[in-house]
């Protein structure tokens, strides 16, 4: 099912997006990650990522948002992106979580050619509990998250459900 929000934005509903997985986890940290991409079949890629996270004992999947199709920013000569939000619980430190997410990006074929380049899978840590981190390789909450439709719209859906 899809719901057109306007000329440029469309929400997609699939079996895994949106979905509530678990309501309880004994893991320590509540983490919100943003996922996105615009190379290949993104719905299939996101479903495979959900399966990987589900089977990874370091994470407990809590909830996903609907997926948002939206135009690129920065480098505009590329396909629209599909984006979503996933909430998980984990005992990993922020740095270890970052490394784990970068490994998943690589596993799904992510190449870092230039800023805002097309990609097979992008995983951003939007929030990590209530922590604030400002290091060269990691900024939490994610830099500029509040100005990105690709984060705000899916997040809004999750908060309202």
MIROKE-515894 format. One record per atom (N, C-alpha, C): residue number from 1; atom name; x, y, z; residue in one letter. Coordinates in steps of 0.2 Angstrom, whole numbers, plus 5000, padded with zeros to 4 digits. Layout:
! MIROKE-515894
<NUM,"CA",<X,Y,Z>,"A">,
...
! end
This chain:
! MIROKE-515894
<1,"N",<5004,4994,5000>,"X">,
<1,"CA",<5000,5000,5000>,"X">,
<1,"C",<5004,5006,5000>,"X">,
<2,"N",<5002,5011,4997>,"X">,
<2,"CA",<5006,5018,4997>,"X">,
<2,"C",<5001,5023,4998>,"X">,
<3,"N",<5004,5029,5001>,"X">,
<3,"CA",<5000,5035,5002>,"X">,
<3,"C",<5004,5041,5000>,"X">,
<4,"N",<5002,5044,4995>,"X">,
<4,"CA",<5006,5050,4992>,"X">,
<4,"C",<5004,5056,4997>,"X">,
<5,"N",<5010,5059,5000>,"X">,
<5,"CA",<5009,5064,5004>,"X">,
<5,"C",<5009,5071,5000>,"X">,
<6,"N",<5013,5071,4995>,"X">,
<6,"CA",<5013,5077,4990>,"X">,
<6,"C",<5016,5075,4984>,"X">,
<7,"N",<5018,5080,4980>,"X">,
<7,"CA",<5021,5079,4973>,"X">,
<7,"C",<5028,5074,4974>,"X">,
<8,"N",<5031,5076,4979>,"X">,
<8,"CA",<5038,5073,4980>,"X">,
<8,"C",<5039,5067,4985>,"X">,
<9,"N",<5034,5067,4989>,"X">,
<9,"CA",<5034,5062,4995>,"X">,
<9,"C",<5029,5057,4995>,"X">,
<10,"N",<5031,5050,4996>,"X">,
<10,"CA",<5026,5045,4996>,"X">,
<10,"C",<5028,5040,5002>,"X">,
<11,"N",<5023,5038,5006>,"X">,
<11,"CA",<5024,5033,5011>,"X">,
<11,"C",<5022,5026,5008>,"X">,
<12,"N",<5026,5021,5010>,"X">,
<12,"CA",<5025,5014,5008>,"X">,
<12,"C",<5024,5010,5014>,"X">,
<13,"N",<5019,5005,5013>,"X">,
<13,"CA",<5018,5001,5019>,"X">,
<13,"C",<5019,4994,5016>,"X">,
<14,"N",<5023,4990,5020>,"X">,
<14,"CA",<5025,4983,5018>,"X">,
<14,"C",<5025,4979,5024>,"X">,
<15,"N",<5025,4972,5023>,"X">,
<15,"CA",<5025,4968,5029>,"X">,
<15,"C",<5029,4970,5035>,"X">,
<16,"N",<5035,4972,5033>,"X">,
<16,"CA",<5040,4974,5038>,"X">,
<16,"C",<5041,4981,5040>,"X">,
<17,"N",<5037,4985,5036>,"X">,
<17,"CA",<5037,4993,5037>,"X">,
<17,"C",<5030,4996,5037>,"X">,
<18,"N",<5027,4998,5041>,"X">,
<18,"CA",<5029,4998,5049>,"X">,
<18,"C",<5027,4991,5052>,"X">,
<19,"N",<5030,4990,5057>,"X">,
<19,"CA",<5029,4984,5061>,"X">,
<19,"C",<5032,4985,5068>,"X">,
<20,"N",<5028,4982,5073>,"X">,
<20,"CA",<5030,4981,5080>,"X">,
<20,"C",<5033,4974,5081>,"X">,
<21,"N",<5039,4974,5083>,"X">,
<21,"CA",<5042,4967,5084>,"X">,
<21,"C",<5041,4965,5091>,"X">,
<22,"N",<5045,4969,5096>,"X">,
<22,"CA",<5045,4967,5103>,"X">,
<22,"C",<5043,4973,5107>,"X">,
<23,"N",<5040,4972,5113>,"X">,
<23,"CA",<5039,4977,5117>,"X">,
<23,"C",<5044,4977,5123>,"X">,
<24,"N",<5047,4972,5124>,"X">,
<24,"CA",<5051,4971,5130>,"X">,
<24,"C",<5058,4969,5127>,"X">,
<25,"N",<5063,4971,5130>,"X">,
<25,"CA",<5070,4969,5130>,"X">,
<25,"C",<5074,4971,5136>,"X">,
<26,"N",<5078,4966,5138>,"X">,
<26,"CA",<5082,4968,5144>,"X">,
<26,"C",<5089,4972,5142>,"X">,
<27,"N",<5090,4973,5136>,"X">,
<27,"CA",<5096,4976,5133>,"X">,
<27,"C",<5096,4983,5136>,"X">,
<28,"N",<5101,4986,5137>,"X">,
<28,"CA",<5102,4993,5140>,"X">,
<28,"C",<5100,4999,5136>,"X">,
<29,"N",<5102,5000,5130>,"X">,
<29,"CA",<5101,5006,5126>,"X">,
<29,"C",<5096,5006,5121>,"X">,
<30,"N",<5092,5011,5121>,"X">,
<30,"CA",<5087,5012,5116>,"X">,
<30,"C",<5090,5016,5110>,"X">,
<31,"N",<5090,5013,5104>,"X">,
<31,"CA",<5093,5016,5099>,"X">,
<31,"C",<5088,5017,5093>,"X">,
<32,"N",<5089,5023,5090>,"X">,
<32,"CA",<5085,5024,5084>,"X">,
<32,"C",<5089,5025,5078>,"X">,
<33,"N",<5088,5021,5073>,"X">,
<33,"CA",<5093,5021,5067>,"X">,
<33,"C",<5088,5023,5061>,"X">,
<34,"N",<5092,5027,5056>,"X">,
<34,"CA",<5088,5029,5050>,"X">,
<34,"C",<5092,5024,5045>,"X">,
<35,"N",<5087,5022,5040>,"X">,
<35,"CA",<5090,5018,5035>,"X">,
<35,"C",<5088,5021,5028>,"X">,
<36,"N",<5092,5021,5023>,"X">,
<36,"CA",<5091,5024,5017>,"X">,
<36,"C",<5095,5021,5011>,"X">,
<37,"N",<5093,5022,5005>,"X">,
<37,"CA",<5096,5020,4999>,"X">,
<37,"C",<5093,5021,4993>,"X">,
<38,"N",<5096,5021,4987>,"X">,
<38,"CA",<5093,5022,4981>,"X">,
<38,"C",<5096,5018,4975>,"X">,
<39,"N",<5100,5013,4977>,"X">,
<39,"CA",<5102,5008,4972>,"X">,
<39,"C",<5100,5001,4973>,"X">,
<40,"N",<5096,4999,4968>,"X">,
<40,"CA",<5094,4992,4968>,"X">,
<40,"C",<5087,4992,4971>,"X">,
<41,"N",<5084,4986,4973>,"X">,
<41,"CA",<5077,4985,4976>,"X">,
<41,"C",<5078,4987,4983>,"X">,
<42,"N",<5076,4993,4985>,"X">,
<42,"CA",<5077,4995,4992>,"X">,
<42,"C",<5073,4991,4997>,"X">,
<43,"N",<5066,4990,4995>,"X">,
<43,"CA",<5062,4986,4999>,"X">,
<43,"C",<5065,4979,5001>,"X">,
<44,"N",<5068,4976,4996>,"X">,
<44,"CA",<5071,4969,4997>,"X">,
<44,"C",<5077,4970,5002>,"X">,
<45,"N",<5081,4975,5000>,"X">,
<45,"CA",<5087,4976,5004>,"X">,
<45,"C",<5085,4978,5012>,"X">,
<46,"N",<5080,4982,5013>,"X">,
<46,"CA",<5078,4983,5020>,"X">,
<46,"C",<5075,4977,5023>,"X">,
<47,"N",<5071,4973,5019>,"X">,
<47,"CA",<5069,4966,5022>,"X">,
<47,"C",<5074,4962,5024>,"X">,
<48,"N",<5080,4962,5020>,"X">,
<48,"CA",<5086,4958,5022>,"X">,
<48,"C",<5089,4960,5028>,"X">,
<49,"N",<5089,4967,5028>,"X">,
<49,"CA",<5092,4970,5034>,"X">,
<49,"C",<5089,4968,5041>,"X">,
<50,"N",<5082,4969,5040>,"X">,
<50,"CA",<5078,4967,5046>,"X">,
<50,"C",<5079,4960,5048>,"X">,
<51,"N",<5080,4955,5043>,"X">,
<51,"CA",<5081,4948,5045>,"X">,
<51,"C",<5088,4948,5048>,"X">,
<52,"N",<5093,4951,5046>,"X">,
<52,"CA",<5100,4951,5049>,"X">,
<52,"C",<5100,4954,5056>,"X">,
<53,"N",<5096,4960,5057>,"X">,
<53,"CA",<5096,4962,5064>,"X">,
<53,"C",<5092,4958,5069>,"X">,
<54,"N",<5087,4954,5066>,"X">,
<54,"CA",<5083,4950,5070>,"X">,
<54,"C",<5087,4944,5072>,"X">,
<55,"N",<5091,4942,5068>,"X">,
<55,"CA",<5096,4936,5069>,"X">,
<55,"C",<5102,4937,5073>,"X">,
<56,"N",<5103,4944,5074>,"X">,
<56,"CA",<5109,4946,5077>,"X">,
<56,"C",<5108,4947,5085>,"X">,
<57,"N",<5111,4943,5089>,"X">,
<57,"CA",<5109,4943,5096>,"X">,
<57,"C",<5111,4949,5100>,"X">,
<58,"N",<5115,4953,5096>,"X">,
<58,"CA",<5117,4960,5099>,"X">,
<58,"C",<5111,4965,5099>,"X">,
<59,"N",<5106,4963,5095>,"X">,
<59,"CA",<5100,4968,5095>,"X">,
<59,"C",<5094,4965,5096>,"X">,
<60,"N",<5089,4969,5099>,"X">,
<60,"CA",<5082,4967,5099>,"X">,
<60,"C",<5078,4972,5095>,"X">,
<61,"N",<5075,4970,5090>,"X">,
<61,"CA",<5071,4974,5085>,"X">,
<61,"C",<5064,4976,5089>,"X">,
<62,"N",<5063,4982,5089>,"X">,
<62,"CA",<5057,4985,5093>,"X">,
<62,"C",<5051,4987,5088>,"X">,
<63,"N",<5053,4991,5083>,"X">,
<63,"CA",<5048,4994,5079>,"X">,
<63,"C",<5051,4997,5073>,"X">,
<64,"N",<5047,4997,5067>,"X">,
<64,"CA",<5049,5000,5061>,"X">,
<64,"C",<5044,5005,5059>,"X">,
<65,"N",<5046,5010,5055>,"X">,
<65,"CA",<5041,5015,5052>,"X">,
<65,"C",<5039,5013,5045>,"X">,
<66,"N",<5034,5017,5042>,"X">,
<66,"CA",<5033,5015,5035>,"X">,
<66,"C",<5039,5018,5031>,"X">,
<67,"N",<5040,5016,5025>,"X">,
<67,"CA",<5045,5019,5021>,"X">,
<67,"C",<5043,5025,5017>,"X">,
<68,"N",<5048,5030,5017>,"X">,
<68,"CA",<5047,5036,5013>,"X">,
<68,"C",<5051,5037,5007>,"X">,
<69,"N",<5047,5037,5001>,"X">,
<69,"CA",<5051,5039,4995>,"X">,
<69,"C",<5052,5046,4995>,"X">,
<70,"N",<5058,5049,4994>,"X">,
<70,"CA",<5059,5056,4994>,"X">,
<70,"C",<5065,5058,4990>,"X">,
<71,"N",<5065,5064,4987>,"X">,
<71,"CA",<5070,5066,4983>,"X">,
<71,"C",<5077,5067,4986>,"X">,
<72,"N",<5083,5066,4983>,"X">,
<72,"CA",<5089,5066,4986>,"X">,
<72,"C",<5091,5074,4987>,"X">,
<73,"N",<5095,5075,4992>,"X">,
<73,"CA",<5098,5082,4993>,"X">,
<73,"C",<5105,5082,4993>,"X">,
<74,"N",<5108,5087,4992>,"X">,
<74,"CA",<5116,5088,4991>,"X">,
<74,"C",<5117,5086,4984>,"X">,
<75,"N",<5119,5080,4982>,"X">,
<75,"CA",<5120,5078,4975>,"X">,
<75,"C",<5113,5076,4972>,"X">,
<76,"N",<5110,5080,4967>,"X">,
<76,"CA",<5104,5080,4965>,"X">,
<76,"C",<5103,5075,4959>,"X">,
<77,"N",<5108,5074,4955>,"X">,
<77,"CA",<5108,5070,4949>,"X">,
<77,"C",<5108,5062,4951>,"X">,
<78,"N",<5103,5060,4954>,"X">,
<78,"CA",<5102,5053,4956>,"X">,
<78,"C",<5095,5051,4957>,"X">,
<79,"N",<5094,5045,4958>,"X">,
<79,"CA",<5087,5042,4959>,"X">,
<79,"C",<5084,5045,4966>,"X">,
<80,"N",<5078,5045,4967>,"X">,
<80,"CA",<5075,5046,4973>,"X">,
<80,"C",<5077,5041,4978>,"X">,
<81,"N",<5077,5043,4985>,"X">,
<81,"CA",<5079,5038,4990>,"X">,
<81,"C",<5072,5035,4993>,"X">,
<82,"N",<5073,5029,4996>,"X">,
<82,"CA",<5068,5026,5001>,"X">,
<82,"C",<5072,5026,5008>,"X">,
<83,"N",<5068,5029,5012>,"X">,
<83,"CA",<5070,5029,5019>,"X">,
<83,"C",<5066,5027,5024>,"X">,
<84,"N",<5068,5024,5030>,"X">,
<84,"CA",<5064,5022,5035>,"X">,
<84,"C",<5068,5023,5042>,"X">,
<85,"N",<5064,5021,5047>,"X">,
<85,"CA",<5067,5022,5054>,"X">,
<85,"C",<5066,5015,5057>,"X">,
<86,"N",<5071,5013,5061>,"X">,
<86,"CA",<5071,5007,5065>,"X">,
<86,"C",<5073,5008,5072>,"X">,
<87,"N",<5069,5006,5077>,"X">,
<87,"CA",<5071,5006,5084>,"X">,
<87,"C",<5073,4999,5086>,"X">,
<88,"N",<5079,4999,5090>,"X">,
<88,"CA",<5081,4993,5092>,"X">,
<88,"C",<5084,4994,5100>,"X">,
<89,"N",<5085,4989,5103>,"X">,
<89,"CA",<5089,4989,5110>,"X">,
<89,"C",<5095,4986,5109>,"X">,
<90,"N",<5100,4988,5112>,"X">,
<90,"CA",<5107,4985,5112>,"X">,
<90,"C",<5111,4986,5118>,"X">,
<91,"N",<5116,4982,5119>,"X">,
<91,"CA",<5120,4983,5125>,"X">,
<91,"C",<5127,4986,5122>,"X">,
<92,"N",<5128,4987,5115>,"X">,
<92,"CA",<5134,4989,5112>,"X">,
<92,"C",<5135,4997,5114>,"X">,
<93,"N",<5141,4999,5115>,"X">,
<93,"CA",<5143,5006,5116>,"X">,
<93,"C",<5141,5009,5109>,"X">,
<94,"N",<5140,5016,5109>,"X">,
<94,"CA",<5139,5020,5103>,"X">,
<94,"C",<5144,5018,5097>,"X">,
<95,"N",<5151,5018,5099>,"X">,
<95,"CA",<5156,5017,5094>,"X">,
<95,"C",<5156,5009,5092>,"X">,
<96,"N",<5154,5005,5096>,"X">,
<96,"CA",<5153,4998,5093>,"X">,
<96,"C",<5147,4997,5089>,"X">,
<97,"N",<5142,5001,5091>,"X">,
<97,"CA",<5136,5001,5087>,"X">,
<97,"C",<5137,5004,5080>,"X">,
<98,"N",<5141,5009,5080>,"X">,
<98,"CA",<5143,5012,5073>,"X">,
<98,"C",<5147,5007,5069>,"X">,
<99,"N",<5152,5004,5072>,"X">,
<99,"CA",<5156,4999,5068>,"X">,
<99,"C",<5151,4993,5066>,"X">,
<100,"N",<5146,4991,5070>,"X">,
<100,"CA",<5142,4986,5068>,"X">,
<100,"C",<5138,4988,5062>,"X">,
<101,"N",<5135,4994,5062>,"X">,
<101,"CA",<5131,4997,5057>,"X">,
<101,"C",<5135,4998,5050>,"X">,
<102,"N",<5141,5000,5051>,"X">,
<102,"CA",<5146,5001,5045>,"X">,
<102,"C",<5147,4994,5042>,"X">,
<103,"N",<5148,4989,5046>,"X">,
<103,"CA",<5149,4982,5043>,"X">,
<103,"C",<5143,4980,5039>,"X">,
<104,"N",<5137,4981,5042>,"X">,
<104,"CA",<5131,4980,5038>,"X">,
<104,"C",<5130,4984,5031>,"X">,
<105,"N",<5132,4990,5032>,"X">,
<105,"CA",<5132,4994,5025>,"X">,
<105,"C",<5137,4991,5020>,"X">,
<106,"N",<5143,4989,5022>,"X">,
<106,"CA",<5147,4985,5018>,"X">,
<106,"C",<5145,4979,5015>,"X">,
<107,"N",<5142,4975,5020>,"X">,
<107,"CA",<5139,4968,5018>,"X">,
<107,"C",<5134,4969,5012>,"X">,
<108,"N",<5130,4975,5012>,"X">,
<108,"CA",<5125,4976,5007>,"X">,
<108,"C",<5128,4980,5001>,"X">,
<109,"N",<5134,4981,5001>,"X">,
<109,"CA",<5138,4984,4995>,"X">,
<109,"C",<5139,4991,4995>,"X">,
<110,"N",<5138,4994,5001>,"X">,
<110,"CA",<5140,5002,5001>,"X">,
<110,"C",<5147,5003,4999>,"X">,
<111,"N",<5147,5008,4995>,"X">,
<111,"CA",<5153,5011,4993>,"X">,
<111,"C",<5153,5018,4994>,"X">,
<112,"N",<5158,5021,4997>,"X">,
<112,"CA",<5158,5028,4999>,"X">,
<112,"C",<5163,5032,4994>,"X">,
<113,"N",<5159,5034,4989>,"X">,
<113,"CA",<5163,5037,4983>,"X">,
<113,"C",<5164,5045,4985>,"X">,
<114,"N",<5158,5048,4987>,"X">,
<114,"CA",<5158,5055,4988>,"X">,
<114,"C",<5152,5057,4992>,"X">,
<115,"N",<5152,5063,4996>,"X">,
<115,"CA",<5147,5065,5000>,"X">,
<115,"C",<5140,5065,4996>,"X">,
<116,"N",<5135,5062,4999>,"X">,
<116,"CA",<5128,5062,4996>,"X">,
<116,"C",<5128,5058,4990>,"X">,
<117,"N",<5132,5053,4989>,"X">,
<117,"CA",<5132,5049,4983>,"X">,
<117,"C",<5126,5044,4983>,"X">,
<118,"N",<5125,5041,4977>,"X">,
<118,"CA",<5120,5036,4977>,"X">,
<118,"C",<5122,5030,4982>,"X">,
<119,"N",<5118,5026,4985>,"X">,
<119,"CA",<5120,5021,4989>,"X">,
<119,"C",<5115,5015,4989>,"X">,
<120,"N",<5118,5009,4991>,"X">,
<120,"CA",<5114,5003,4992>,"X">,
<120,"C",<5111,5003,4998>,"X">,
<121,"N",<5114,5005,5003>,"X">,
<121,"CA",<5112,5005,5010>,"X">,
<121,"C",<5116,5010,5014>,"X">,
<122,"N",<5112,5015,5018>,"X">,
<122,"CA",<5115,5020,5022>,"X">,
<122,"C",<5111,5019,5029>,"X">,
<123,"N",<5115,5018,5034>,"X">,
<123,"CA",<5112,5017,5041>,"X">,
<123,"C",<5115,5023,5045>,"X">,
<124,"N",<5111,5027,5048>,"X">,
<124,"CA",<5113,5032,5052>,"X">,
<124,"C",<5110,5031,5059>,"X">,
<125,"N",<5114,5032,5064>,"X">,
<125,"CA",<5112,5032,5071>,"X">,
<125,"C",<5109,5039,5073>,"X">,
<126,"N",<5102,5039,5073>,"X">,
<126,"CA",<5099,5046,5074>,"X">,
<126,"C",<5099,5047,5082>,"X">,
<127,"N",<5097,5043,5086>,"X">,
<127,"CA",<5097,5044,5093>,"X">,
<127,"C",<5100,5038,5096>,"X">,
<128,"N",<5104,5039,5102>,"X">,
<128,"CA",<5107,5033,5106>,"X">,
<128,"C",<5105,5035,5113>,"X">,
<129,"N",<5100,5032,5116>,"X">,
<129,"CA",<5097,5033,5122>,"X">,
<129,"C",<5096,5041,5123>,"X">,
<130,"N",<5098,5044,5128>,"X">,
<130,"CA",<5098,5051,5128>,"X">,
<130,"C",<5105,5054,5128>,"X">,
<131,"N",<5110,5050,5125>,"X">,
<131,"CA",<5117,5053,5125>,"X">,
<131,"C",<5118,5058,5119>,"X">,
<132,"N",<5123,5062,5121>,"X">,
<132,"CA",<5125,5067,5116>,"X">,
<132,"C",<5132,5066,5115>,"X">,
<133,"N",<5134,5065,5109>,"X">,
<133,"CA",<5141,5063,5107>,"X">,
<133,"C",<5143,5068,5101>,"X">,
<134,"N",<5149,5071,5102>,"X">,
<134,"CA",<5151,5075,5096>,"X">,
<134,"C",<5158,5074,5095>,"X">,
<135,"N",<5160,5069,5091>,"X">,
<135,"CA",<5166,5067,5089>,"X">,
<135,"C",<5167,5067,5081>,"X">,
<136,"N",<5173,5067,5079>,"X">,
<136,"CA",<5174,5067,5072>,"X">,
<136,"C",<5171,5062,5068>,"X">,
<137,"N",<5170,5056,5071>,"X">,
<137,"CA",<5167,5050,5067>,"X">,
<137,"C",<5160,5049,5069>,"X">,
<138,"N",<5158,5052,5074>,"X">,
<138,"CA",<5151,5051,5077>,"X">,
<138,"C",<5148,5056,5080>,"X">,
<139,"N",<5142,5059,5078>,"X">,
<139,"CA",<5138,5064,5081>,"X">,
<139,"C",<5131,5061,5082>,"X">,
<140,"N",<5129,5062,5089>,"X">,
<140,"CA",<5123,5059,5091>,"X">,
<140,"C",<5120,5065,5095>,"X">,
<141,"N",<5114,5067,5095>,"X">,
<141,"CA",<5109,5065,5089>,"X">,
<141,"C",<5112,5066,5082>,"X">,
<142,"N",<5110,5063,5077>,"X">,
<142,"CA",<5113,5063,5070>,"X">,
<142,"C",<5112,5071,5068>,"X">,
<143,"N",<5117,5073,5065>,"X">,
<143,"CA",<5118,5080,5063>,"X">,
<143,"C",<5112,5082,5058>,"X">,
<144,"N",<5109,5087,5060>,"X">,
<144,"CA",<5103,5090,5056>,"X">,
<144,"C",<5097,5085,5055>,"X">,
<145,"N",<5096,5080,5059>,"X">,
<145,"CA",<5091,5076,5059>,"X">,
<145,"C",<5084,5079,5059>,"X">,
<146,"N",<5083,5085,5062>,"X">,
<146,"CA",<5077,5088,5063>,"X">,
<146,"C",<5075,5092,5057>,"X">,
<147,"N",<5079,5093,5052>,"X">,
<147,"CA",<5078,5096,5046>,"X">,
<147,"C",<5077,5091,5040>,"X">,
<148,"N",<5077,5085,5041>,"X">,
<148,"CA",<5077,5080,5036>,"X">,
<148,"C",<5070,5077,5036>,"X">,
<149,"N",<5066,5078,5030>,"X">,
<149,"CA",<5060,5074,5030>,"X">,
<149,"C",<5060,5067,5030>,"X">,
<150,"N",<5066,5064,5028>,"X">,
<150,"CA",<5067,5057,5028>,"X">,
<150,"C",<5068,5054,5035>,"X">,
<151,"N",<5069,5058,5040>,"X">,
<151,"CA",<5069,5056,5047>,"X">,
<151,"C",<5062,5058,5050>,"X">,
<152,"N",<5060,5065,5049>,"X">,
<152,"CA",<5055,5067,5053>,"X">,
<152,"C",<5048,5064,5051>,"X">,
<153,"N",<5047,5063,5045>,"X">,
<153,"CA",<5040,5060,5043>,"X">,
<153,"C",<5040,5052,5046>,"X">,
<154,"N",<5045,5048,5044>,"X">,
<154,"CA",<5044,5041,5047>,"X">,
<154,"C",<5044,5041,5055>,"X">,
<155,"N",<5048,5046,5058>,"X">,
<155,"CA",<5048,5046,5065>,"X">,
<155,"C",<5041,5048,5068>,"X">,
<156,"N",<5038,5053,5065>,"X">,
<156,"CA",<5032,5055,5067>,"X">,
<156,"C",<5026,5050,5067>,"X">,
<157,"N",<5027,5046,5062>,"X">,
<157,"CA",<5022,5040,5061>,"X">,
<157,"C",<5023,5035,5067>,"X">,
<158,"N",<5029,5034,5069>,"X">,
<158,"CA",<5031,5029,5075>,"X">,
<158,"C",<5028,5032,5081>,"X">,
<159,"N",<5029,5039,5082>,"X">,
<159,"CA",<5027,5042,5089>,"X">,
<159,"C",<5020,5042,5089>,"X">,
<160,"N",<5016,5042,5084>,"X">,
<160,"CA",<5009,5042,5084>,"X">,
<160,"C",<5006,5035,5084>,"X">,
<161,"N",<5010,5030,5084>,"X">,
<161,"CA",<5007,5023,5084>,"X">,
<161,"C",<5010,5019,5090>,"X">,
! end
